């Protein structure tokens, strides 16, 4: 599944009744999410590849295939694919509250993260 450049809601796996959104995202080696932060928590499972995470106020770390990292709300960070990577991202943000969705309606599009590729 190639979803590079899509907003995270473009590859929705699950949208639960509690406003939890899970989506796949693919990053090529060297792709980077420039510094950003989230209003709510984010859990990232690295399905394949490896991602380096540099978060303000914390030591940088690299998360490899089969590992999980969790980002608290409000902490600026940068994510860079060290290898071609497939991520499963679960978050409580960018999803409308269940009461505001009509039955069977798709999740609202998530705001796009600014990503860049080496040399571009």
C-alpha positions as CSV (number, residue, x, y, z in Angstrom):
1,X,0.0,0.0,0.0
2,X,1.7,3.2,-1.1
3,X,0.2,6.2,0.9
4,X,3.2,8.4,0.8
5,X,2.0,12.0,0.8
6,X,-1.5,11.2,1.9
7,X,-3.0,12.6,5.0
8,X,-3.1,10.0,7.7
9,X,-6.9,9.5,7.3
10,X,-6.2,8.4,3.7
11,X,-5.3,4.9,4.9
12,X,-7.7,4.4,7.7
13,X,-7.7,1.0,9.3
14,X,-10.0,1.7,12.2
15,X,-12.2,4.5,13.5
16,X,-13.6,3.5,16.9
17,X,-16.6,4.8,18.7
18,X,-14.3,6.6,21.2
19,X,-12.7,8.9,18.6
20,X,-9.6,6.7,18.1
21,X,-8.2,6.7,14.6
22,X,-5.7,4.1,13.3
23,X,-4.0,4.6,9.9
24,X,-1.0,3.3,7.9
25,X,1.7,5.6,6.7
26,X,4.6,4.8,4.4
27,X,7.9,6.7,4.5
28,X,10.8,6.3,2.1
29,X,14.3,6.3,3.6
30,X,15.3,9.9,4.4
31,X,11.7,11.2,4.4
32,X,11.0,13.5,7.4
33,X,8.1,15.0,9.2
34,X,9.4,18.4,10.0
35,X,9.0,19.7,13.6
36,X,5.4,19.5,14.7
37,X,3.4,18.6,17.8
38,X,0.0,16.9,18.5
39,X,-3.0,18.1,20.5
40,X,-3.5,14.6,21.7
41,X,-1.4,11.5,22.3
42,X,0.0,9.4,19.4
43,X,1.1,5.8,19.4
44,X,3.3,4.6,16.5
45,X,4.0,1.0,15.7
46,X,6.9,0.6,13.3
47,X,5.7,-2.3,11.1
48,X,8.8,-2.4,9.0
49,X,11.9,-0.2,8.7
50,X,13.2,2.2,11.3
51,X,12.3,5.8,12.3
52,X,14.5,8.2,14.3
53,X,12.5,10.5,16.7
54,X,14.0,13.7,18.0
55,X,11.7,15.3,20.6
56,X,12.4,18.6,22.4
57,X,13.6,17.9,25.9
58,X,14.4,14.2,25.4
59,X,17.2,12.1,24.0
60,X,16.8,11.1,20.4
61,X,15.9,7.5,19.8
62,X,15.4,5.1,16.8
63,X,12.4,2.8,16.8
64,X,12.8,-0.4,14.6
65,X,10.4,-2.8,13.1
66,X,8.3,-4.5,15.8
67,X,8.8,-1.6,18.2
68,X,6.3,1.0,19.4
69,X,6.7,4.6,20.5
70,X,4.3,6.9,22.3
71,X,4.3,10.7,22.0
72,X,2.6,12.9,24.6
73,X,0.5,15.8,23.6
74,X,2.2,19.2,23.0
75,X,5.8,18.0,22.7
76,X,7.5,19.3,19.5
77,X,9.3,16.5,17.6
78,X,10.8,15.5,14.2
79,X,10.5,12.0,12.7
80,X,12.9,10.8,10.1
81,X,12.8,7.4,8.2
82,X,16.2,5.8,8.7
83,X,15.0,3.0,6.3
84,X,12.0,2.6,4.1
85,X,9.3,2.3,6.7
86,X,5.7,1.4,7.2
87,X,4.0,2.8,10.3
88,X,0.7,2.1,12.0
89,X,-0.3,5.4,13.7
90,X,-3.1,5.5,16.4
91,X,-4.3,8.8,17.7
92,X,-7.2,10.4,19.5
93,X,-6.8,13.7,17.5
94,X,-8.1,14.8,14.1
95,X,-11.2,12.6,14.5
96,X,-14.6,14.1,15.1
97,X,-16.4,13.0,18.3
98,X,-18.6,10.0,17.7
99,X,-21.8,12.0,18.4
100,X,-21.0,14.4,15.5
101,X,-20.6,11.6,12.9
102,X,-23.5,10.2,11.0
103,X,-23.8,6.4,11.0
104,X,-21.4,5.0,8.4
105,X,-19.8,8.3,7.7
106,X,-16.0,8.3,7.0
107,X,-13.6,10.0,9.4
108,X,-12.9,13.7,8.6
109,X,-9.6,14.3,6.8
110,X,-6.7,14.8,9.2
111,X,-4.6,17.9,8.7
112,X,-1.6,17.1,6.5
113,X,1.8,16.9,8.2
114,X,4.6,18.7,6.4
115,X,6.9,16.0,5.1
116,X,10.1,16.4,3.1
117,X,12.4,14.2,1.0
118,X,16.1,14.6,0.8
119,X,17.0,17.3,-1.7
120,X,13.4,18.4,-2.0
